[in-house]
């Protein structure tokens, strides 16, 4: 039979995860392939890029979408576990598709991020079914939509992973990102001081060899939003050092009050939330690696000009 798309794999994958113990995703490939009676040739068919097995890649995407909806959760590298909502889903339905996943706010937010610049149908009813949208796009536009979806998926994975690591490791991650972006002079310019009780400062980056210009960091590996009181404490810590530059980074979000507060400060404080941090990590290749690369070429008319 044809290799199933990742939509068809979501429900049976959720069933596999419903056995108490976390499921190693690679251990799901064989039983799912058996369930769909795939031949050896179909199991080892490569994706168009030739870098991955097509079926395994679709299982991975099925797991990713289930996590976006909160039906699965990550339990470490390559491990997923069913959530309480996932258990409820198995009791309520016998098939999972995009329309069902759109019933979850976390999944709708994911879709908004991936298709914010995608042409949308005018009907409110049609706007819930994004599967038809690519049909009205050019091939290049379709690739851009897919690229945004892959990137948004990676952003989600990065935020989820950052929320699981030790706070000290997160503080070092923040320093690594800013150093990779070009802040700091020399490899030893960044210092993690968060474990020393250093007055609300988690990290320091010297922008010149003598440390005449210094950036002070606060890093919060949080799920709940960061409010104004937390920014006020950080501002006070900066004032105690007569600092002029501070960066407050969190894996969550900042409240509107927190964002408004920094606009009136004499000390310059930059706020970076989870999605922005994930984007910076992707753009500067921190904590990510390249698995596929595509080139788009066009006809070079000058080559064919006759002299």
Buried (B, 14 or more C-beta within 10 A) or exposed (E): EEBBEBBBBBBBBBBBBBEEEBBEBEEBBEEBBEBBEBEEEBBEEEBEEEEBBBBBBBBBBBBBBBBBBBBBBBBEEBBBBBBEBBBEBBEEEEEBBBEBBBEBEBBBEBBEBBBEEBEEBEEEEEEBBBEEBBEEBEEEBBBBBEEBBBBBBBBBBBBBBBBBBEBBEBBBBBBBBBBBEEBBBEEEBBBBBBEEEBEBBBBBBBBEEEEEEBBBBBBBBBEEBBBBEBBBEBBEBBEEBEBEBBBBBBBBBBBEEBBEBBEEBEBEBEBBBBBBBBBBBBEBEBBBEEEEEEEEEEEEEEEEEEE
